[in-house]
């Protein structure tokens, strides 16, 4: 019985150590803010968190004034994507992916357009009517509109 006890205790100590060191690493890093950004032609300045989730969950397909919504996202493993989903949508990237997969597999919707960089996302947001995506604060300028989330 002592043979099983020691490995479990060692695993517990190891787990506590990993949590401690990962907390130190996270505390030493600066967490960037990622904001939803839209094409300048869209006539809105703020959205509720639920409405933003509906847009990025691909359930809402048109803006209030009629144009279709074109959603752009970074790959699931991109750090900016993870920060956005957690900060603005209060979901994890895998939860968003599961929602997109469900829509795609059932034939009731489609996944958003995946871009490979913030530069590409910026270019598409500024040039695509009805576009929405997200950018780090350092990348936001007068050519995109930032959405405030209530």
N, C-alpha and C positions, 0 to 999 in steps of 0.2 A: 504494500500500500504506500510506503514511503517513496517507492520508485515513481509512482504516478504523481505524488504531491510535489516533488521537487521540479519536474518540468512545468507543471501548471504555475507554480510560484515564479519560476524563471520567465515564463511567458508573460505573466502579469507585470513583472518588473520591466521587462523589455517594452511592453506596450506603454506603460507609464512614461518611460524614457523617451520613446518615439513621440508621444503626444507633447511632452515637455519641449523637446528640441524643435518640433515642427511649429509650436507656438512661438518659440524664440525667433525662428526664421520669419514667420509671418509678421511678427511685431517689428522686425528690423526692415521689412520691405515697405515701400510706399504703395498703397492701393490706389490705382487710378480710378477716376470716375468715368463711366461710359454713359452717354446720353442718347436717347432716341433722336434721330434726325430725319427730316422729311424734305422733299422737293420744295423749293420756294413757292411754287404755285398752289400748294395746298393751303386752304384757308382755315387753319386751326393753330392754336398756340398751346393747348393743353388737352390731355386725355386722362380718363380715369385709369387706374391700374388694371381694372377688369377689361376695359376696352382695349388697352395695349396688349394684354394677354390674348384677347380674341383675335387681334390683328396678327401677332406673331405665332399664335396657335393655328393660323390659317382658317379660322372660322368666319371672320369678317372679311368680305371681299371687295367692298366699295366704300369710298369716303362718303361723308354725309352729303356733300354737294354733287355726288354722282360718279366721279372718275374711279376706275378700278385701282385697287391697292396693289402695288408691286413690292413685295417684301424681299429684302436682301439681308443675308446673314453670312457670318464667317463660318468656317468648318467647326464641327463640334468640339474639337480639341484645341481650338485657338483660345489663348488666355482672355482676350477681349470678349469673346463670345460668352465664356463662363462668367466673367464679371458682369456683363450686361444681364444675362438671365437671372443671376442671383440678386443684383442690385435693383433692377427695374421691374422684373417680372415675378420675383420671389419664387422661382422654380430652378431646378437644376437642369443643365443641358440635356441629360438623358431623358428627363420628363418631357421636354419639348420635342425631342427626337421621336419619342414613343407616340406622341400626339400626331406628328407629321406622318409617321409610318402607318398609323391606324387609318388616317384619311386616304393615303395613297393605296394601301392594300384593299380597302373597301370600295375604292373608286368614287368616293364622295368628295374628294379634294386633292390637292397637290401640295408638295413641299415647297418651301421658299427657294429662291435662287441663291445658290451658294457662291460666294466670291472668295478670292484667295488672299486679299489684303485689305487693309483699311483704305489705302489709296484707290483701289478698284471700287470699293464700296462708295467712297466719296464721289468718284467720277460718275457712277451710276445714279446715285441719289440726285446729284445736280443736273443730270441730263435726262432722267426718266420721269415723265409726268406721273404723279400718283405714287412715287417711290417713298419707301420708309426703310430705314436701317438704323444703325447705331455707330457712333464714333467716339473715340476718347476725346476729352475736352481739349487736348492740345491740337486736335485735327479740325475742330469746329471753327468756321469763319463765317463771313457775311453771305456766302453762296449757298448755305444750307440753313434750314430753320430747325431750331431745337424745340422739342416738345417737352413741356413740363408735365410731370405725372402727379396726379392728385391721389 
